[in-house]
Amino acid sequence: MQTVGTFWALVPSLLTIAIALISKNVNLSLIIGILTGVLLFCGFDPLPSLTTLVEVIQTNVTANFGNLLFAVLLGMFIWLITHSGASEQYGRWAQRRIKTRRAAQFSTFFFGILIFVDDYFNCLSVGTVMRPLTDRMKISREKLAYIIDTTAAPVCILAPVSSWAAGVTSSLPKDVRIDGFQLFLKTIFTNYYAVFSLIMVFMLILLNLDFGKMRRYEAEAMAAPPRQEASETAPAGDAPRGKAKVIDLILPIVFLIVTTVFFMAYTGGITKGVGLIDAFANCDAITACCIGTFLSDLLLLVLYVPRKIFSFKQYMEALVEGFRYMAPAMLLLSLAWTIGGICGGDYLNAGAYIAGVVDRFNVPLMMMPVLFFVASVLLSFATGTSWGTFMILIPMEIAVFSGIESGLLVLTTAAVLGGSVCGDHLSPISDTTILSSTGAGCEHIRHVNSQLPYGITAAALALGAYVLAGLTGSSWLGLAVGAGALIGLLIVLKLISSRRAASALRQAG
């Protein structure tokens, strides 16, 4: 049975997703998907399958070692800040100023947009800072995870100064005469899915609207007593309480952002005469994140230990606890990278199958944005990787346009990027989905289920916008009509929800 580059290459990912949604056990579903993948690749011969399994794990975990190191260092940073009492102090400070659930959600939304440097950094840091406040305001962890997830990858894919911009720039074929960074800049306002996702979360907060499973989770959170953060009831060791201040939270986070941005520019060669834009376009984002987080951990040592917020022993113990805190997320990430590896180009090659499907359709150029949007959504959803998806599809769509830049090529590139983020956003095996759950302290599968209707709505409207933009040749028309349709739809849903609520009150009375 031929499995490489055929529909069978998608089976491990599709099986994983199906089992995860049914069983609610993501680790088990990933393990079953990985084993299915290696068995398919090796023709169900058990001994070669075992050796292939070890090879895939070694290759993909090693390739992502920088991400694991960043997760560990950031876990230490999060644990120290949380258990210093600084998050609790910030929660009290914010509670005196933020009086409503809507204001708490908007604060989370805008804070997520400010953390645009890297999606991993965004998912974990926003959750750490905002969770005490949202818990007090009885905002569900599922809603917090949705806001975090929607202000992670969708924001990073729109931000010129981010690890994602560097990834997109590096995905262009070396032999084309297109400036990758300039192409990325042109896609910002035609990346309909990312733009619509941000509009959607803003409008949901503004209208106080929820639908699907999110409505039930929000109702449960409102009916339950306010959660108490672990840091409020069990500080690390016998660390003194009350000595950490709000500045002990804000200063380290600002330092982390500034140092990370600086080292992004540094690794891109800014000290060697490279221009600022080119430096960010060619930076080593994960190295910058690791250095910035490591220095921030050292800053916490200088900031906390002399003031006896932690003793030196407690500081060292907190580093170990921070590692343990990230262990579940690291396991999920390692499994997700492994299944992505077995479905990748070196093994089952799911990308080749998707590429073949794209090539077989004799589609007019004006429909290329739609075709590539759908292909990137499916590939990213099945593999759980947006970067892997646009690195496969961007060279293909550039080849379709013979490497000549045009408005339609920009629109198609934006469709690939938006579709990649969309599939990543909705997939239960995506790393950002996993980390959003971790950052929010939310059960992973509940986050996936509650976010799915929102993501599908934004994706459907983005698809319609690409159809309109491709047919009319006006990307701005697609943006305006799509955004208008989204806002109108949410207002209609709010009116229907309000009428149902009023009818229920009349019947109850």
Buried (B, 14 or more C-beta within 10 A) or exposed (E): EEBBBBEBBBBBBBBBBEBBBEEBBBEBBBBBBBBBBBBBBBEEEEEBBEEBBEBBBEBBBEEBEBBBBBBBBBBBBBBBBBBBBBBBBBBEBBBEEBEEBBBBBBBBBEBBBEBBBBBBBBBBBBBBBBBBBBBBBBBBBBBBBBBBBBBBBBBBBBBBBBBBBBBBBEBBEEEBEBBBBEBBBBBBBBBBBBBBBBBBBBBBBBBBBBBBBBBEBBEEBEEEEEBEBEBBEEBBBEBBBEBBBBEBBBBBBEBBBEBBBBBBBBBBBBEEEBEEBBBBBBBBBBBBBBBBBBBBBEBBBEBBBEBEBBBEEBBEBBBEBBBEBBEBBBBBBBBBBBBBBBBBBEBBBBBBBBBEBBEEEEBEEBBBBBBBBBBBBBBBBBBBBBBBBBBBBBBBBBEBBEBEBEEBBBBBBBBBBBBBBBBBBBBBBBBBBBBBBBBBBBBBBBBBBBBBBBBEBBBBBBBBBBBBBBBEEBBEBBBEBBBEBBBEBBEEBBEEBEEEEEEEEEEEE
